[in-house]
């Protein structure tokens, strides 16, 4: 993403260890992330009914409980 100049992350090196790299999200990247999350949430709200959501939550809770027993 950095090389494509889309501006969503900024790469920083470490002064004391040139092998290390830190990637930070930019303000533009944060805004893009928020836009994407908003789209995902709207899609889920319009695609799933409350019954579907409740069924999915029940499934995942049961799956999590069964995984702990193993």
Residue frames as a rotation matrix with the C-alpha (Angstrom) as fourth column:
UNK 1
0.571 0.821 0.000 0.00
0.821 -0.571 0.000 0.00
0.000 0.000 -1.000 0.00
UNK 2
0.371 -0.506 -0.778 2.86
0.187 -0.780 0.597 2.33
-0.910 -0.367 -0.195 0.70
UNK 3
-0.642 -0.733 0.227 4.47
0.320 0.014 0.947 1.73
-0.697 0.680 0.225 -2.69
UNK 4
-0.274 0.620 0.735 1.24
0.953 0.073 0.294 2.38
0.128 0.781 -0.611 -4.56
UNK 5
-0.964 -0.230 0.132 1.15
0.210 -0.967 -0.147 5.94
0.162 -0.114 0.980 -3.17
UNK 6
-0.073 0.996 0.057 -2.42
0.534 -0.009 0.846 5.63
0.843 0.092 -0.531 -1.98
UNK 7
-0.464 -0.269 0.844 -1.40
-0.309 -0.844 -0.439 7.41
0.830 -0.464 0.309 1.20
UNK 8
0.598 0.802 0.009 -3.12
-0.305 0.218 0.927 5.19
0.741 -0.557 0.374 3.74
UNK 9
0.849 -0.391 -0.355 0.01
0.510 0.430 0.745 4.11
-0.139 -0.814 0.564 5.60
UNK 10
0.660 -0.731 0.172 3.33
-0.630 -0.664 -0.403 5.69
0.409 0.158 -0.899 6.42
UNK 11
0.715 -0.500 -0.488 6.45
0.515 0.849 -0.117 3.63
0.473 -0.168 0.865 6.81
UNK 12
0.693 -0.528 0.491 8.95
-0.685 -0.694 0.220 4.55
0.224 -0.489 -0.843 9.49
UNK 13
0.275 -0.689 -0.671 12.32
0.223 0.724 -0.653 3.01
0.935 0.030 0.352 10.19
UNK 14
0.945 -0.059 -0.322 13.99
0.319 -0.060 0.946 2.68
-0.075 -0.996 -0.038 13.55
UNK 15
0.700 -0.705 0.115 17.07
-0.635 -0.688 -0.350 4.84
0.326 0.172 -0.930 14.05
UNK 16
0.055 -0.729 0.682 18.86
-0.919 0.231 0.321 2.32
-0.391 -0.644 -0.657 16.28
UNK 17
-0.424 -0.152 0.893 18.00
0.069 0.977 0.200 -0.81
-0.903 0.147 -0.404 14.25
UNK 18
-0.494 0.167 -0.853 17.65
-0.787 -0.504 0.357 -0.39
-0.370 0.848 0.380 10.50
UNK 19
-0.977 0.167 -0.129 16.19
0.095 0.894 0.438 -3.91
0.188 0.416 -0.890 10.16
UNK 20
-0.487 0.832 -0.265 12.98
0.700 0.190 -0.689 -2.85
-0.523 -0.521 -0.675 11.86
UNK 21
-0.864 0.344 0.369 10.09
0.060 -0.656 0.752 -1.08
0.501 0.672 0.546 10.18
UNK 22
-0.609 0.735 -0.298 6.96
0.412 -0.029 -0.911 0.43
-0.678 -0.677 -0.285 11.65
UNK 23
-0.716 0.479 0.509 3.84
0.434 -0.265 0.861 1.10
0.547 0.837 -0.018 9.58
UNK 24
-0.737 0.487 -0.469 1.44
0.237 -0.463 -0.854 3.75
-0.633 -0.740 0.225 10.81
UNK 25
-0.027 0.807 0.590 -2.02
1.000 0.029 0.006 4.48
-0.012 0.590 -0.807 9.53
UNK 26
-0.939 -0.281 0.199 -2.35
0.305 -0.947 0.101 8.02
0.160 0.156 0.975 8.20
UNK 27
-0.567 0.778 -0.270 -5.33
-0.298 -0.500 -0.813 10.33
-0.768 -0.381 0.515 8.65
UNK 28
-0.227 0.439 -0.869 -6.32
-0.969 -0.016 0.245 9.42
0.094 0.899 0.429 5.09
UNK 29
-0.716 -0.112 -0.689 -5.98
-0.160 0.987 0.006 5.73
0.679 0.115 -0.725 5.98
UNK 30
-0.902 0.412 -0.129 -8.08
0.217 0.172 -0.961 6.14
-0.374 -0.895 -0.245 9.12
UNK 31
-0.314 0.814 -0.488 -10.83
-0.718 -0.540 -0.440 7.88
-0.622 0.212 0.754 7.13
UNK 32
-0.320 0.138 -0.937 -10.73
-0.802 0.487 0.346 5.16
0.504 0.862 -0.046 4.47
UNK 33
-0.922 -0.046 -0.384 -10.96
0.146 0.878 -0.456 2.48
0.358 -0.477 -0.803 7.18
UNK 34
-0.700 0.702 -0.135 -13.97
-0.067 -0.252 -0.965 4.21
-0.711 -0.666 0.224 8.75
UNK 35
-0.193 0.612 -0.767 -15.65
-0.959 -0.284 0.015 4.46
-0.209 0.738 0.642 5.33
UNK 36
-0.554 -0.087 -0.828 -15.08
-0.438 0.876 0.201 0.75
0.708 0.474 -0.524 4.73
UNK 37
-0.960 0.193 -0.201 -16.40
0.275 0.535 -0.799 -0.19
-0.047 -0.822 -0.567 8.18
UNK 38
-0.472 0.828 -0.301 -19.49
-0.512 -0.536 -0.672 1.95
-0.718 -0.163 0.677 7.60
UNK 39
-0.186 0.361 -0.914 -20.12
-0.939 0.207 0.273 0.16
0.288 0.909 0.300 4.29
UNK 40
-0.785 -0.148 -0.602 -19.67
-0.041 0.981 -0.188 -3.24
0.618 -0.123 -0.776 5.92
UNK 41
-0.880 0.465 -0.099 -22.04
0.141 0.057 -0.988 -2.37
-0.454 -0.884 -0.116 8.76
UNK 42
-0.264 0.810 -0.524 -24.69
-0.811 -0.480 -0.334 -1.02
-0.522 0.336 0.784 6.37
UNK 43
-0.356 0.067 -0.932 -24.39
-0.722 0.613 0.320 -4.12
0.592 0.787 -0.170 4.18
UNK 44
-0.923 -0.013 -0.385 -24.79
0.207 0.826 -0.524 -6.40
0.325 -0.563 -0.760 7.19
UNK 45
-0.710 0.692 -0.129 -27.77
-0.174 -0.350 -0.920 -4.43
-0.682 -0.631 0.370 8.47
UNK 46
-0.059 0.726 -0.685 -29.57
-0.949 -0.254 -0.187 -4.61
-0.310 0.639 0.704 5.14
UNK 47
-0.340 -0.168 -0.925 -28.57
-0.666 0.737 0.111 -8.19
0.663 0.654 -0.363 4.34
UNK 48
-0.769 -0.013 -0.639 -29.28
0.349 0.829 -0.436 -9.87
0.536 -0.559 -0.633 7.64
UNK 49
0.298 0.882 0.365 -32.49
-0.173 -0.326 0.929 -9.81
0.939 -0.340 0.056 9.60
UNK 50
0.004 -0.239 0.971 -32.46
-0.979 -0.201 -0.046 -9.84
0.206 -0.950 -0.234 13.39
UNK 51
0.849 0.338 0.406 -33.39
-0.419 0.899 0.127 -13.52
-0.322 -0.278 0.905 13.29
UNK 52
0.756 -0.633 -0.167 -30.35
0.201 0.467 -0.861 -14.25
0.623 0.617 0.480 11.10
UNK 53
-0.043 -0.792 0.609 -28.10
-0.538 -0.495 -0.683 -12.33
0.842 -0.357 -0.404 13.48
UNK 54
0.280 0.224 0.933 -29.52
-0.948 0.215 0.232 -14.10
-0.149 -0.950 0.273 16.52
UNK 55
0.994 0.086 0.063 -29.05
-0.071 0.976 -0.206 -17.48
-0.079 0.201 0.976 14.83
UNK 56
0.456 -0.890 0.001 -25.46
0.081 0.040 -0.996 -16.64
0.886 0.454 0.090 13.90
UNK 57
-0.085 -0.469 0.879 -24.66
-0.837 -0.445 -0.319 -15.45
0.541 -0.763 -0.355 17.41
UNK 58
0.627 0.387 0.676 -26.17
-0.703 0.655 0.277 -18.61
-0.336 -0.648 0.683 18.90
UNK 59
0.932 -0.317 -0.178 -24.16
0.141 0.767 -0.626 -20.74
0.335 0.558 0.759 16.47
UNK 60
0.140 -0.960 0.243 -20.89
-0.135 -0.262 -0.955 -18.99
0.981 0.101 -0.167 17.35
UNK 61
0.042 -0.072 0.997 -21.55
-0.981 -0.194 0.027 -19.11
0.192 -0.978 -0.079 21.08
UNK 62
0.863 0.315 0.395 -22.28
-0.388 0.914 0.116 -22.84
-0.325 -0.254 0.911 20.86
UNK 63
0.746 -0.653 -0.131 -19.18
0.202 0.409 -0.890 -23.37
0.635 0.637 0.437 18.71
UNK 64
-0.030 -0.764 0.645 -17.03
-0.593 -0.505 -0.627 -21.45
0.805 -0.401 -0.438 21.19
UNK 65
0.324 0.225 0.919 -18.43
-0.925 0.278 0.258 -23.50
-0.197 -0.934 0.298 24.11
UNK 66
0.994 0.057 0.093 -17.81
-0.034 0.972 -0.234 -26.77
-0.104 0.229 0.968 22.24
UNK 67
0.475 -0.879 0.026 -14.25
-0.020 -0.040 -0.999 -25.70
0.880 0.474 -0.037 21.42
UNK 68
-0.004 -0.453 0.891 -13.48
-0.913 -0.362 -0.188 -25.11
0.408 -0.814 -0.413 25.10
UNK 69
0.668 0.365 0.649 -14.64
-0.639 0.729 0.248 -28.63
-0.382 -0.580 0.720 25.96
UNK 70
0.930 -0.279 -0.240 -12.17
0.033 0.713 -0.700 -30.24
0.366 0.643 0.673 23.56
